[in-house]
């Protein structure tokens, strides 16, 4: 099952006719080539969406879809899927997310595929993180959050723009407390490009966040950033593959041992930094950057411990 998340309107609102046709052709080409069975759009900026509009993007194959209407010319989300692969059983809608609950063919677990378009203001972001955390905590199953989260996780996720520590800390706390994780993204390093007055600003604000249960079930999933389709955002695509329990090639042993040593060294550095910050907390309040560093150290130690547990298993 491949899931693609393109950003931008599926309707002829910002592009001329040739641009719209190119957008449709590009999406259909990727859908056919990669076997895409679920597509999530954000910032659709159009109302009066109907089957004919969706078919122009999806193609002639069977489909089902759900919509969160935009507010005026702002926001809006559409999720489209192949009912032969993903079968919807429930839907939860909010102005900033569209959550589809269903089953993937051949699997007994319920999957939650959540299309996210985060707001700009920090207080609104925090409200969204709280809603998503409650939704996940209140419902079992396999969880995949996808879309434009409008925030980065580390300073290196930005180039040419200001790093907002408060936004990052709130976002990372949501991820950590909700037991969410990311696959390594291949292709572009950034997913958003803003050009103004000859200056370029890059950032990684589009992503997939998956529950630990998904990571265990689909350890071989592949996340890629695709070329931009007449948008300032790169579509990102997650392809989930079946677990292969067969023997691993012998040559991987050297890589595994080296990677294990590197993780052990990184974990030790995180532990040492945490110890220093814990001592500092006893005498004063931590600065914003220090608090962010502490959260990141805890998150990374947790990831390394989980990786080691999987190796042992």
N, C-alpha and C positions, 0 to 999 in steps of 0.2 A: 504494500500500500504506500503510495507516494502522496505527500501533502504539500501543496505549494501555497505560499502566502505573498501575493502581489499587493503593492500599495498603490492607490490611485483609482480614479473613477473608471468603471466599466462602461460608462455611457458617454456620448459625444457632448461633453460639457466644456472641457478645456482644450481638446484637440480638434483639428480640422478632420475632414472625412478620411483623407489618406492616412492621417495619424491613427485614427480609430481603427481603420482596417488593418494597419500594421500591428496594433496592439492585439486585436482579436486573433490575427494569424499567428503572432508570437506565442500567445497563450495556448492556442490549439496545437501548435507544433510541439511545445514542451509537454503538454498533456498526453499527446499521442506517443511521443518518443519515450517518455519516462513512465508511462502507465499511471498518470496522476488520477487519483480517485476522490480527492477532497481539495477544494480550493477555498481560501479565505481572503476576502477583499476588505481593506479598510479605507476610510475616507472616500466613500463613493460619491459624495457631493451631488446626489441626484435623488429625486423622489419618483413616484409612479413606476417603480420597477415591476416588470411582468415577465412571464415565461419567454416571450419573444426576445426580450433584451438579454436574458440569461443564456438562451440557446445560441445567440450570436457569439458568445464567448465560449460556451461549453462545447458546442458542436451538436451533431445530430443524435448522439448516444443518449440513453435515458439519464435522467437527473432528478434530483430533488433539491430544494433550497429554502433558506430562511433569511430574514432580513431584519435589521434594526434601522429604522428610518433616520436620516440625518436631521439635524436641527438647522433649518434654513439651508444654507450652502455649506455647512460645516459637519464633518463626521459622517456617520453611517457605516454599516458593515453588512456584508453578504457572505454567507457560507453556502457552497454548492458541492454536491457529492453524488457519487454513483451508487444508487440504491442496491445494486447487485453486489457491492463490496461492503458498504456501510449502511446499516439499517437503523434509522432514528426511532427512539422510543420516548424522548422527552426533549424539551427545549426551555432554557432560562434566558431571558433577555434583560439587558440593562443598557443605558445610554452609552456605556463604554465597553461592553462585552456581549458576545453572543455565544452561549454555551449549548452545544448539541450533545445529548447523551444517546448512545446507541451501541450496537454490536458490530464488530468486524466479522465478516464471513469466516466460519471455521473456528471462532473463539467464543468461549462461554462468558468471559468477563465483559462488563460494561465499560465502554470507553467514553470519556468526556473530552470533546474537541472544542476548545474555547478560543474564539476569535476575539482578540483584544485590540482596542484602539485607545491608548491612555491619553488623558487630558494634559494640558500644559502646566497648570498651577500645582505647586507642591501639595497644598491641602487637598486638592481634588485627586491627586495621585494617591495620597495616603488613604483617602476614602475608598478608592478603587482597590488598592491592595487589601484593605480590610474585608471588602465584599468578596473578593476572590478567595481569600484565606478561609472565610466562613463557609463559602460554597464548597470548597474542597474538603474541609474538615467535617462537613455535615453529610457528605456523600462518599460512599466507597467507590471502587473501580479504578480504572487506569486514566491518568490525567495528562493531557497535553495542552499547554497554553501557547498560543502563537499570535504573532502580529507585531504592531508598532507599540512599544512600551514607553517611548518618548523619554528615555533615560538610559544612561550608560552604567556599567558596573565597576569599571576601573578607569583611571586617568588615560590609559593607553587606548581606550575605546573612542577617544576624541583626538582630532587633529585640527588645529586652527580655531578652536572655540574654547570657551571657559568651562572648566570642570566644576560641577555643582556637587559639593560634598554632601549636603543635606539630602538632596534627591537620591543620590547613590546609596547613602546609608539606609534610607527608608526602603528602597527597592531591595537591597541585599538582605535586609532583615526579613522582609516578606518572603524572599526566596529561601532563606535559611530556615525560618520558622515553619514554612509550608513543605519542607523537605523536597524542594525542586532542584533540578539539575539541568546542565546543558551538555549537548554533544559538541565536539570540536567542529567549528565551521570551516569548510574548505572553500576555495575560490577567493573572493574579495575579503579583505580584512574588515572593511567598513560596509555599511548597508545604506547610508544616506549621504548624499552630496548636496550642499547648498552653495550656490555661486552668486556673488553679489559684488558689483564694482570691481571686477577682476580678481576677487579673492575667493578661495575655495575652502569650505569647511566640511570635514568628514566626521562621521560618527557611526557607531554601531548601536542603533536603537531598535532594530527589528531582530527578533530572535524567537526560538522555540524554548520553552521551559517545560520539562517533563518530570513527573513524579518518579521517585526511586523505583516504584513498581514497574514503570515503563522501561527504565534503564536496565533493570534485571531481565525483563522479558525480551527486550530488543537491544542487546549490547552491540550488535553489528550495524545499527542504524547509521545512515550517512546524511549529514547536513551540509548543504551547499548553498552558496550565494550565486545566483544566476545573473546574467547581464541585465541591466535596466531596460525595461520596455516602455520607452517614452515617458518615464517617470523619474523623479529625483531619488527614488528608492530602488534598491536591488530586490527583486523577488528572492525569497529563500525557500528551499525545498528540503523536506525531510523524507527520506526513503527508509522505511522500516523493513527489516529482513528477518527471516526465521532464524532461530538459534541453531547453530551447528554444533552438536555434541561430539562430533568425530574428533580423531586425534589431530593435534596441531602440528604443523611442519616443524622438524627438529631445529631448523635455523632460527626459529623464533626464540629459542631458549636464551641465546646470547642477548638479544634485545630485551627480553623480559628481565633478565638478571640486572642489566645495566639500568633499565627503567626503575626497577625496584630500589637500587642503590640511590639513584637520583631522588626518588620520592622520600627515602629515609633521611637524606640530608636536608631536603626541603622541610620535612616535618620537624626535624630537630631545630632548624632556624626559626620556624613558627613558634615552637614551644619556648625557645629562649626569649623571643620577642614578647610573647604573652606574659612570661614571668616578669620581665622588666615593666610592662604596662600594669600588671597587677600590683607591683610594688608602688608604682607611681599613683595608682588609684587610692592607695591608703593615705596619701598626704595631700592630694588635690584632685579636682575634677579634671577629667581628660579633655584635651582640646578636640575639636571636631575631627581633625585628621587622625589623631591618635585613636579615637573611638572607632573610626572607619577601619584603621589598620587592625585593631583588635578583632572586629567582626570578620574581616577577611582571613585572619589567621585561624580563627575558630572554624570558619567554613572550609578552608583548605585542609586542615587536619582531619575534619570529618570526611572529606572526599578521599583522602589518602587511606584512612582507616577502612572505608567501604571498599576501596580498590583492593586492599590487602585481604579483606574478608572474602572477596570474590575469588582471589587467587587460591586461597586455602580451600574454598569449596570446590 
